[in-house]
């Protein structure tokens, strides 16, 4: 009975299915079949707030800093959020609009591409805010709401415009991990969400939604290894901080518009401290830590950091941050049993926030209050933010300031580069300590010798710049930065002319180099100054280099040459005052006008000089007559 019953039931299902197919076939012929796939209403609203970003960019060439790469076009994603009651902005990734010369946006389901402008760039947070002046773009635009930090195993939906293709792409996954990482190599660590939904090329800048339709984060990266379906999302807490920073900067937007300056994001907060774990029992005993005390040992304090300003010293034990205990491995609790690095408690806060630190110094607990601020870096990290392809060329020697983009351009860790020019590549392993070095003075830069333009004047020095030697001094004067080097080379007081006969101040140009890591081994390069001046024009012409130094060094160069114009005009005036009065055979030049006097006063000065010369002639004639009369009377 059971077997016959199952058989009849299966036959009935097959007949129902066949009838459904016949009905669909009839509707298809009549044109009444609805082919649209049912979509969740919240998802449809979220897609309406997404835009596709079209970027035309021109990236600088750090290997040849006087030139740029060819113009390229790339695409990304973005979404609309509410900045204030009257203002909407578009959120995307900074790496999507990096080095952009033109930005255009296309709405979901639209055709027209609207021109956008970059409102704010948060480089180390990999976030950017865009704005559109055309009011038609904002019509029927419903902004997305920013949600909270999702929990593990919660669903997320990543929206974006992946490449290739023009339509929106929707991928679904779960939150597989919450951790900390640096969004930019060498930058501060921030919270990050790891999801198993695909984040393909073009999805960068798109929203990741939770089950309620709110934004859980911004998709910005995918795993570059062999694993599949691993993406990373920026949490909304970081987005909130960037939006609030932009609101605080909007108060100065009118002054910035008058000065034709863009709004500049200050950066992430950083205490400027280096830490060491306290997991060894002997180490904890040596630092006088009790059994119930946990923390990390501070082994580096940056001089320009806010931690140094608060009084933190090397050897102190950091016990807690805002009453949150720091474990011996440097982690802090996040939620329930999750733990992340303690650095995110600092980097996730806004500039000017005051926090409390509890430290242990010589066994005595101390409470310190710190006002958070960014940390100036000795080696800049991001092009257009704190790094630039500035250069100075002296006798064919090309000098640049050490930066992360320069190291990336000259490094040999690019797997896609299969050329044979490996001798000119730089190994980053021996420069790891330099990347984390602290800045002792705000104007200090690491000036390195990057390459040489071969010429007879620099013959024999070709192989000395392969490991980026650091320029320590020029003719015995320590070099502070690139602008100071240009000043020492005389670029601020002379012009490149073939008939320039001005004698150089020094017979030789003596460059003292040390290794980029600061080791004691030195290299000396000596070049004849007259030959360098004579060959400079030819060196620039052969390599099609417009100027011997980059244009952005001009304002900085004036800083070092300010006292020169004041001292030069005073010297001839003091000499003329000490000269004796002219005799009858030499004309008087003390009353002549200076060469920069206006031409309208030349006639009056000529008349006065003529009157004075006539009066002197009359006085001379009278003196001669008196002398003759005295001689005649004496003779009589």
PLY file of the C-alpha trace (Angstrom):
ply
format ascii 1.0
element vertex 636
property float x
property float y
property float z
element edge 635
property int vertex1
property int vertex2
end_header
0.00 0.00 0.00
2.75 2.40 0.88
4.59 1.72 -2.35
1.47 2.30 -4.47
0.70 5.49 -2.55
4.19 6.92 -3.17
3.94 6.01 -6.83
0.63 7.89 -7.23
2.07 10.91 -5.38
5.08 11.08 -7.67
2.84 10.87 -10.76
0.76 13.76 -9.43
3.83 15.96 -8.90
5.02 15.24 -12.43
1.64 16.16 -13.85
1.54 19.43 -11.84
5.02 20.30 -13.07
4.04 19.62 -16.69
0.95 21.77 -16.35
3.06 24.57 -14.92
5.38 24.38 -17.89
2.43 24.53 -20.31
1.02 27.57 -18.50
4.41 29.32 -18.59
4.72 28.54 -22.29
1.31 30.14 -22.97
2.22 33.24 -20.93
5.50 33.52 -22.77
3.69 33.54 -26.12
1.24 36.13 -24.86
4.06 38.27 -23.42
2.58 38.21 -19.90
5.32 36.13 -18.24
7.15 38.10 -15.55
10.82 37.33 -15.99
12.07 39.58 -13.15
13.69 37.84 -10.21
12.08 38.86 -6.89
14.51 41.11 -4.97
14.38 42.14 -1.34
13.07 45.68 -0.95
15.90 46.73 1.40
18.44 45.42 -1.09
16.77 47.33 -3.91
16.89 50.55 -1.87
20.56 49.94 -1.07
21.38 49.47 -4.74
19.71 52.83 -5.43
22.24 54.50 -3.15
25.24 52.88 -4.88
27.23 54.56 -7.66
29.90 53.44 -10.06
33.06 55.56 -9.92
34.97 56.30 -13.14
38.45 57.68 -12.50
41.06 59.06 -14.87
44.39 59.07 -13.07
47.99 60.05 -13.78
50.42 58.46 -11.35
53.89 59.88 -10.68
56.97 57.91 -11.67
59.24 57.73 -8.64
61.99 56.08 -10.70
62.06 59.20 -12.92
60.55 61.88 -10.69
60.58 64.57 -13.39
58.01 62.59 -15.42
54.69 60.75 -14.92
53.12 57.56 -16.22
50.61 57.48 -19.05
47.02 58.39 -18.29
44.95 55.43 -17.09
41.29 54.77 -16.45
39.93 52.66 -13.61
36.59 52.03 -11.95
35.34 51.48 -8.43
32.23 51.69 -6.30
30.73 54.09 -3.79
27.56 54.80 -1.85
25.68 57.81 -0.49
25.48 58.61 3.23
24.10 61.56 5.14
26.72 63.95 6.48
24.27 66.39 8.10
20.61 67.33 7.79
21.27 69.26 4.59
24.35 67.55 3.19
24.94 64.21 1.47
28.32 62.80 0.43
29.63 59.73 -1.39
31.93 57.33 0.46
34.53 55.31 -1.43
38.08 54.04 -1.03
41.07 56.33 -1.27
42.98 53.93 -3.50
40.11 54.14 -6.02
40.58 57.91 -6.55
44.35 58.09 -5.95
46.19 60.43 -8.38
42.86 61.26 -10.02
42.62 64.04 -12.58
38.93 63.48 -13.30
36.19 61.66 -11.34
32.74 60.84 -12.69
29.83 58.98 -11.09
27.00 56.95 -12.60
23.95 56.10 -10.53
22.55 52.59 -10.33
20.32 52.08 -13.37
21.33 55.45 -14.83
23.12 56.48 -17.99
24.55 59.93 -17.36
27.96 60.29 -15.76
28.16 63.24 -13.35
31.39 65.04 -12.65
32.51 64.74 -9.01
35.19 66.38 -6.95
37.32 64.98 -4.17
36.14 66.52 -0.90
38.48 64.74 1.55
41.13 62.04 1.43
41.83 59.88 4.47
44.90 58.06 3.18
45.88 55.81 6.06
42.20 54.90 6.61
41.78 54.19 2.86
38.61 56.30 2.72
37.62 59.22 0.51
34.59 61.52 0.38
33.22 62.75 -2.95
30.81 65.57 -3.74
28.76 66.49 -6.83
27.73 70.06 -7.63
24.99 69.09 -10.09
21.68 69.11 -8.21
20.16 66.58 -10.63
22.46 63.92 -9.28
20.95 64.09 -5.80
17.34 63.71 -6.94
15.68 60.55 -5.61
18.86 59.63 -3.73
18.12 57.85 -0.44
21.26 57.63 1.73
22.25 54.46 3.49
22.37 54.24 7.28
25.57 53.28 9.05
25.08 50.31 11.37
27.05 48.78 14.23
29.94 46.34 14.23
28.55 42.94 13.19
29.22 39.80 15.18
30.83 36.60 14.04
28.83 34.47 11.63
26.39 37.29 10.85
25.28 37.62 7.24
26.72 40.36 5.04
25.88 41.35 1.47
28.58 43.17 -0.53
27.36 45.52 -3.26
29.46 47.05 -5.99
30.33 47.25 -9.65
32.92 44.56 -10.20
35.15 44.52 -13.26
34.39 43.72 -16.03
30.79 44.71 -16.55
28.56 47.73 -16.07
25.80 46.29 -13.90
25.81 45.97 -10.12
27.23 42.86 -8.50
25.79 41.31 -5.30
27.67 38.71 -3.27
26.58 37.16 0.02
28.70 35.83 2.87
29.28 35.86 6.61
31.64 37.63 9.01
34.37 35.09 9.60
36.74 37.14 11.78
37.26 40.53 13.46
40.88 41.55 13.76
43.30 44.48 13.40
45.54 45.28 10.46
47.18 48.20 8.65
45.19 49.44 5.67
48.38 50.98 4.27
51.79 49.36 4.63
53.50 50.78 7.70
50.48 52.74 8.95
48.56 52.39 12.20
46.53 49.25 12.82
42.74 49.54 12.73
39.82 47.16 13.20
38.92 45.13 10.13
36.19 42.65 9.23
37.08 39.50 7.33
34.22 38.13 5.22
33.96 35.10 2.97
32.04 36.93 0.24
34.00 37.75 -2.88
35.43 41.28 -3.09
36.48 41.49 -6.71
38.25 44.25 -8.60
35.79 47.12 -8.91
33.95 46.31 -5.69
36.31 48.53 -3.70
34.38 51.34 -2.05
31.05 49.54 -2.13
28.93 48.93 1.00
28.68 45.70 2.97
25.15 45.41 4.39
23.88 43.50 7.40
20.52 41.74 7.69
18.72 44.98 8.57
19.93 46.74 5.42
22.34 49.06 7.28
25.97 49.49 6.28
28.28 47.21 8.24
31.41 48.49 6.52
33.18 49.46 3.29
34.71 46.74 1.12
38.31 47.65 0.36
40.51 44.62 -0.24
40.67 40.94 -1.03
43.19 38.33 0.03
46.09 38.23 -2.43
47.16 34.68 -1.55
46.02 31.32 -2.82
42.80 31.22 -0.75
39.48 32.12 -2.39
36.52 34.21 -1.23
38.34 36.19 1.46
37.57 39.89 1.58
38.19 42.70 4.04
35.75 45.40 5.13
36.39 48.71 6.93
34.06 48.97 9.97
31.60 51.84 10.23
33.35 53.26 13.31
36.23 54.37 11.08
33.75 55.84 8.58
32.08 57.81 11.39
35.44 59.32 12.41
36.24 60.45 8.87
32.78 62.00 8.45
33.14 63.87 11.74
36.59 65.07 10.75
35.16 66.41 7.51
32.40 68.22 9.40
34.96 69.91 11.64
36.99 70.94 8.59
33.99 72.43 6.81
34.17 75.46 9.12
37.41 76.45 7.42
36.28 75.70 3.87
35.68 79.37 3.03
39.16 80.36 4.13
40.60 77.41 2.23
38.68 78.46 -0.90
40.09 81.97 -0.66
43.61 80.61 -0.35
42.90 78.01 -3.06
43.86 75.19 -0.72
42.18 71.82 -0.35
40.99 70.47 2.95
43.69 68.28 4.41
43.01 65.34 6.69
45.41 65.28 9.64
45.73 61.50 9.94
45.22 58.79 12.54
46.09 59.14 16.21
49.35 57.58 17.31
51.06 57.63 20.70
54.46 57.18 19.10
55.38 54.20 21.27
57.05 50.87 20.64
56.13 47.98 22.92
57.49 44.61 23.96
55.47 41.75 25.40
55.84 40.84 29.10
55.17 37.09 28.97
58.49 35.95 30.40
58.37 35.44 34.24
61.95 36.67 34.75
61.27 39.79 32.72
58.12 40.52 34.73
60.01 40.07 37.98
62.78 42.40 36.81
60.16 45.07 36.01
58.61 44.65 39.50
55.25 43.50 38.18
52.94 41.73 40.61
51.04 38.57 39.76
47.77 40.40 39.13
49.38 43.08 36.90
49.52 42.66 33.13
50.82 44.92 30.41
53.51 45.57 27.82
56.91 47.21 28.19
57.56 50.45 26.31
60.88 50.24 24.43
60.56 53.27 22.13
59.21 56.79 22.62
59.06 59.14 19.64
60.23 62.64 20.43
57.44 64.29 18.42
54.70 61.94 19.65
51.95 62.78 22.09
53.18 59.99 24.39
56.48 61.80 24.89
54.61 65.04 25.60
52.61 63.26 28.32
55.78 62.08 30.08
56.01 58.42 29.04
59.55 57.05 29.26
61.36 54.02 27.91
61.07 51.14 30.35
57.58 52.00 31.58
54.96 49.23 31.70
51.66 50.11 30.02
48.99 48.53 32.24
45.70 49.89 30.88
44.15 52.30 28.36
40.98 54.05 29.51
40.60 51.47 32.29
40.82 48.60 29.76
43.52 46.19 30.92
46.29 45.37 28.46
47.33 41.71 28.46
50.94 40.55 28.52
50.74 39.79 24.80
49.50 43.31 23.97
45.84 42.46 23.34
42.65 43.90 24.82
39.12 42.42 25.00
36.70 43.34 22.23
33.47 41.36 22.78
32.97 38.30 24.90
36.01 36.12 24.23
37.35 38.09 21.22
40.68 39.88 21.64
42.46 42.32 19.33
45.61 44.44 19.45
45.61 47.35 21.90
46.70 49.84 19.22
43.17 50.15 17.87
42.10 51.84 21.14
44.31 54.75 20.07
43.97 54.79 16.28
40.18 54.51 16.35
39.78 57.79 18.26
39.66 61.31 16.86
42.38 63.91 17.15
42.15 65.94 20.35
40.53 63.15 22.37
41.94 62.88 25.89
42.57 59.39 27.23
43.97 58.06 30.50
46.89 55.65 30.69
48.02 53.66 33.69
51.72 52.83 33.68
54.13 51.14 36.07
57.44 52.89 36.66
59.94 51.33 39.07
57.11 49.36 40.67
54.96 52.45 41.28
51.64 52.81 39.36
51.12 56.19 37.71
48.13 57.72 35.92
48.80 59.90 32.87
46.43 61.91 30.69
47.28 62.11 26.99
45.76 64.33 24.30
45.88 62.27 21.11
47.46 63.56 17.92
49.04 62.12 14.74
52.73 61.21 14.61
55.01 62.89 12.03
56.90 60.17 10.17
60.51 60.25 9.10
59.68 58.04 6.10
56.41 59.22 4.48
53.84 56.57 3.57
51.35 57.88 1.01
51.86 59.76 -2.23
49.96 63.05 -2.26
49.53 63.03 1.51
52.98 63.15 3.11
55.15 61.90 0.21
55.96 63.51 -3.14
58.40 62.72 -6.00
60.63 65.69 -5.22
64.18 65.62 -6.56
67.45 67.55 -6.81
70.05 66.89 -9.53
73.65 67.93 -8.93
76.27 67.00 -11.56
74.09 64.09 -12.71
73.54 62.74 -9.17
69.79 62.39 -8.49
68.72 62.92 -4.87
65.27 62.24 -3.40
63.72 62.00 0.05
63.23 58.44 1.27
59.54 57.43 1.24
57.41 54.31 1.01
56.32 55.03 -2.61
59.97 55.40 -3.59
60.88 52.10 -1.96
57.89 50.43 -3.60
58.99 51.69 -7.01
62.61 50.61 -6.53
62.00 47.37 -4.61
62.41 43.87 -6.00
59.31 42.36 -4.33
57.07 42.75 -7.37
56.29 39.29 -8.70
54.83 40.64 -11.92
58.10 42.28 -12.89
59.99 39.77 -14.97
62.66 42.00 -16.44
66.37 41.48 -16.00
67.08 44.83 -14.33
67.42 43.30 -10.87
70.72 45.01 -10.07
69.01 48.40 -9.85
66.30 47.08 -7.48
66.44 47.67 -3.73
66.04 44.96 -1.11
63.58 46.21 1.53
64.69 43.77 4.19
67.68 45.80 5.33
65.53 48.97 5.36
62.92 47.63 7.79
64.36 49.58 10.73
64.42 52.80 8.71
60.69 52.59 7.94
59.88 52.62 11.67
62.41 55.33 12.55
61.16 58.39 14.42
61.51 62.00 13.40
63.62 64.17 15.69
62.86 67.48 13.94
59.79 68.45 11.87
61.93 69.54 8.90
64.23 66.52 8.81
64.22 64.24 5.77
66.34 61.25 4.77
67.95 62.43 1.54
69.13 59.44 -0.50
71.06 59.06 -3.75
68.69 57.15 -6.05
70.43 57.10 -9.43
73.12 58.71 -11.57
72.87 60.26 -15.04
76.18 59.27 -16.61
78.52 62.05 -17.72
82.24 62.68 -17.81
81.94 64.84 -14.71
80.71 61.90 -12.58
82.76 59.13 -14.18
83.68 56.31 -11.79
80.73 56.69 -9.42
78.12 54.60 -11.28
77.92 51.64 -8.92
77.73 53.49 -5.61
74.00 54.27 -5.49
72.49 50.78 -5.72
71.60 50.54 -2.02
70.24 54.09 -1.66
73.10 55.70 0.32
72.02 58.53 2.59
73.55 61.97 2.04
74.93 63.16 5.34
76.75 66.37 4.38
77.76 68.53 1.40
81.14 70.26 1.77
81.03 69.58 5.51
77.55 71.09 6.05
74.93 68.58 7.34
71.99 68.24 4.94
68.59 68.74 6.59
66.26 68.04 3.67
66.00 68.33 -0.11
65.33 72.08 -0.09
68.38 72.61 2.08
70.44 70.54 -0.35
69.24 72.70 -3.26
70.24 75.78 -1.29
73.70 74.39 -0.53
74.14 73.57 -4.21
73.49 77.23 -5.09
70.18 76.81 -6.93
68.68 79.68 -4.97
71.25 82.30 -6.04
72.24 81.44 -9.62
70.74 80.61 -13.01
71.84 77.98 -15.49
73.62 80.02 -18.16
76.39 78.93 -20.46
78.11 82.33 -20.16
77.90 82.49 -16.35
81.34 83.59 -15.16
80.52 83.79 -11.46
83.32 81.98 -9.59
82.06 79.11 -7.39
82.41 79.38 -3.64
84.06 75.96 -3.35
86.49 74.39 -5.78
85.00 70.92 -5.22
81.63 69.44 -4.34
82.29 66.83 -1.67
79.37 64.53 -0.83
79.56 62.44 2.36
77.30 59.38 2.29
76.36 56.77 4.86
74.09 53.77 4.48
70.34 54.38 4.62
70.16 52.41 7.87
72.60 54.84 9.52
75.62 52.52 9.70
79.07 54.02 10.11
80.48 52.96 6.73
80.94 56.11 4.65
81.34 56.87 0.96
82.82 60.10 -0.37
82.10 61.50 -3.83
84.13 64.49 -5.03
83.22 66.47 -8.16
84.87 69.56 -9.66
82.51 72.49 -9.19
83.40 74.31 -12.41
82.98 71.17 -14.47
79.67 70.44 -12.75
78.35 73.90 -13.60
79.47 73.56 -17.20
77.99 70.08 -17.63
74.68 70.69 -15.86
72.88 72.16 -18.85
73.98 69.29 -21.09
72.93 66.67 -18.52
69.44 68.13 -18.25
69.08 68.48 -22.01
70.08 64.90 -22.79
67.62 63.42 -20.28
64.87 65.97 -21.16
64.70 67.21 -17.58
63.13 70.69 -17.29
64.82 71.91 -14.10
67.59 70.72 -11.78
65.10 70.51 -8.90
61.34 69.91 -8.64
59.00 72.89 -8.62
57.55 72.06 -5.18
60.91 72.87 -3.58
60.70 76.50 -4.67
58.77 77.84 -1.66
60.94 75.82 0.72
64.09 77.01 -1.01
63.15 80.64 -0.39
63.11 79.90 3.31
66.83 79.18 3.33
67.79 82.11 1.07
65.83 84.87 2.87
68.84 86.51 4.57
70.90 86.64 1.35
69.19 89.62 -0.35
69.54 91.72 2.83
73.28 91.23 3.23
74.42 91.74 -0.37
73.26 95.39 -0.94
74.69 96.59 2.39
78.31 95.75 1.59
78.90 98.28 -1.26
77.20 101.05 0.74
79.57 100.59 3.70
82.59 100.63 1.40
81.53 103.89 -0.29
81.15 105.60 3.07
84.71 104.73 4.08
86.27 105.98 0.80
88.09 109.37 0.96
86.71 112.47 -0.70
87.38 112.62 -4.47
90.05 114.92 -5.83
89.78 117.21 -8.86
90.71 114.53 -11.35
88.00 112.03 -10.28
84.26 112.72 -10.46
82.16 112.50 -7.36
79.94 109.36 -7.29
78.64 109.49 -3.74
75.55 111.47 -4.72
74.59 109.32 -7.69
71.30 107.45 -7.42
71.26 103.68 -6.94
70.62 101.53 -10.02
67.12 100.57 -8.87
65.97 104.23 -8.61
62.98 105.14 -10.83
63.78 106.67 -14.24
61.65 109.79 -13.51
64.26 111.12 -11.06
67.21 110.84 -13.45
66.76 114.37 -14.86
66.71 116.01 -11.43
69.78 114.09 -10.30
71.66 115.16 -13.46
70.83 118.84 -12.83
71.99 118.62 -9.23
75.23 116.97 -10.29
75.85 119.74 -12.87
75.25 122.49 -10.26
77.61 120.79 -7.81
80.32 120.40 -10.44
80.02 124.13 -11.40
80.27 125.22 -7.76
83.36 123.04 -7.32
84.95 124.62 -10.42
84.31 128.15 -9.08
85.80 127.20 -5.74
88.87 125.80 -7.46
89.32 129.02 -9.52
88.99 131.18 -6.39
91.53 129.04 -4.60
93.97 129.38 -7.52
93.57 133.18 -7.60
94.17 133.44 -3.85
97.28 131.32 -4.14
98.65 133.54 -6.93
98.03 136.72 -4.92
99.77 135.28 -1.89
102.79 134.30 -3.98
103.09 137.82 -5.46
102.90 139.48 -2.04
105.51 137.12 -0.65
107.80 137.84 -3.60
107.42 141.61 -3.05
0 1
1 2
2 3
3 4
4 5
5 6
6 7
7 8
8 9
9 10
10 11
11 12
12 13
13 14
14 15
15 16
16 17
17 18
18 19
19 20
20 21
21 22
22 23
23 24
24 25
25 26
26 27
27 28
28 29
29 30
30 31
31 32
32 33
33 34
34 35
35 36
36 37
37 38
38 39
39 40
40 41
41 42
42 43
43 44
44 45
45 46
46 47
47 48
48 49
49 50
50 51
51 52
52 53
53 54
54 55
55 56
56 57
57 58
58 59
59 60
60 61
61 62
62 63
63 64
64 65
65 66
66 67
67 68
68 69
69 70
70 71
71 72
72 73
73 74
74 75
75 76
76 77
77 78
78 79
79 80
80 81
81 82
82 83
83 84
84 85
85 86
86 87
87 88
88 89
89 90
90 91
91 92
92 93
93 94
94 95
95 96
96 97
97 98
98 99
99 100
100 101
101 102
102 103
103 104
104 105
105 106
106 107
107 108
108 109
109 110
110 111
111 112
112 113
113 114
114 115
115 116
116 117
117 118
118 119
119 120
120 121
121 122
122 123
123 124
124 125
125 126
126 127
127 128
128 129
129 130
130 131
131 132
132 133
133 134
134 135
135 136
136 137
137 138
138 139
139 140
140 141
141 142
142 143
143 144
144 145
145 146
146 147
147 148
148 149
149 150
150 151
151 152
152 153
153 154
154 155
155 156
156 157
157 158
158 159
159 160
160 161
161 162
162 163
163 164
164 165
165 166
166 167
167 168
168 169
169 170
170 171
171 172
172 173
173 174
174 175
175 176
176 177
177 178
178 179
179 180
180 181
181 182
182 183
183 184
184 185
185 186
186 187
187 188
188 189
189 190
190 191
191 192
192 193
193 194
194 195
195 196
196 197
197 198
198 199
199 200
200 201
201 202
202 203
203 204
204 205
205 206
206 207
207 208
208 209
209 210
210 211
211 212
212 213
213 214
214 215
215 216
216 217
217 218
218 219
219 220
220 221
221 222
222 223
223 224
224 225
225 226
226 227
227 228
228 229
229 230
230 231
231 232
232 233
233 234
234 235
235 236
236 237
237 238
238 239
239 240
240 241
241 242
242 243
243 244
244 245
245 246
246 247
247 248
248 249
249 250
250 251
251 252
252 253
253 254
254 255
255 256
256 257
257 258
258 259
259 260
260 261
261 262
262 263
263 264
264 265
265 266
266 267
267 268
268 269
269 270
270 271
271 272
272 273
273 274
274 275
275 276
276 277
277 278
278 279
279 280
280 281
281 282
282 283
283 284
284 285
285 286
286 287
287 288
288 289
289 290
290 291
291 292
292 293
293 294
294 295
295 296
296 297
297 298
298 299
299 300
300 301
301 302
302 303
303 304
304 305
305 306
306 307
307 308
308 309
309 310
310 311
311 312
312 313
313 314
314 315
315 316
316 317
317 318
318 319
319 320
320 321
321 322
322 323
323 324
324 325
325 326
326 327
327 328
328 329
329 330
330 331
331 332
332 333
333 334
334 335
335 336
336 337
337 338
338 339
339 340
340 341
341 342
342 343
343 344
344 345
345 346
346 347
347 348
348 349
349 350
350 351
351 352
352 353
353 354
354 355
355 356
356 357
357 358
358 359
359 360
360 361
361 362
362 363
363 364
364 365
365 366
366 367
367 368
368 369
369 370
370 371
371 372
372 373
373 374
374 375
375 376
376 377
377 378
378 379
379 380
380 381
381 382
382 383
383 384
384 385
385 386
386 387
387 388
388 389
389 390
390 391
391 392
392 393
393 394
394 395
395 396
396 397
397 398
398 399
399 400
400 401
401 402
402 403
403 404
404 405
405 406
406 407
407 408
408 409
409 410
410 411
411 412
412 413
413 414
414 415
415 416
416 417
417 418
418 419
419 420
420 421
421 422
422 423
423 424
424 425
425 426
426 427
427 428
428 429
429 430
430 431
431 432
432 433
433 434
434 435
435 436
436 437
437 438
438 439
439 440
440 441
441 442
442 443
443 444
444 445
445 446
446 447
447 448
448 449
449 450
450 451
451 452
452 453
453 454
454 455
455 456
456 457
457 458
458 459
459 460
460 461
461 462
462 463
463 464
464 465
465 466
466 467
467 468
468 469
469 470
470 471
471 472
472 473
473 474
474 475
475 476
476 477
477 478
478 479
479 480
480 481
481 482
482 483
483 484
484 485
485 486
486 487
487 488
488 489
489 490
490 491
491 492
492 493
493 494
494 495
495 496
496 497
497 498
498 499
499 500
500 501
501 502
502 503
503 504
504 505
505 506
506 507
507 508
508 509
509 510
510 511
511 512
512 513
513 514
514 515
515 516
516 517
517 518
518 519
519 520
520 521
521 522
522 523
523 524
524 525
525 526
526 527
527 528
528 529
529 530
530 531
531 532
532 533
533 534
534 535
535 536
536 537
537 538
538 539
539 540
540 541
541 542
542 543
543 544
544 545
545 546
546 547
547 548
548 549
549 550
550 551
551 552
552 553
553 554
554 555
555 556
556 557
557 558
558 559
559 560
560 561
561 562
562 563
563 564
564 565
565 566
566 567
567 568
568 569
569 570
570 571
571 572
572 573
573 574
574 575
575 576
576 577
577 578
578 579
579 580
580 581
581 582
582 583
583 584
584 585
585 586
586 587
587 588
588 589
589 590
590 591
591 592
592 593
593 594
594 595
595 596
596 597
597 598
598 599
599 600
600 601
601 602
602 603
603 604
604 605
605 606
606 607
607 608
608 609
609 610
610 611
611 612
612 613
613 614
614 615
615 616
616 617
617 618
618 619
619 620
620 621
621 622
622 623
623 624
624 625
625 626
626 627
627 628
628 629
629 630
630 631
631 632
632 633
633 634
634 635
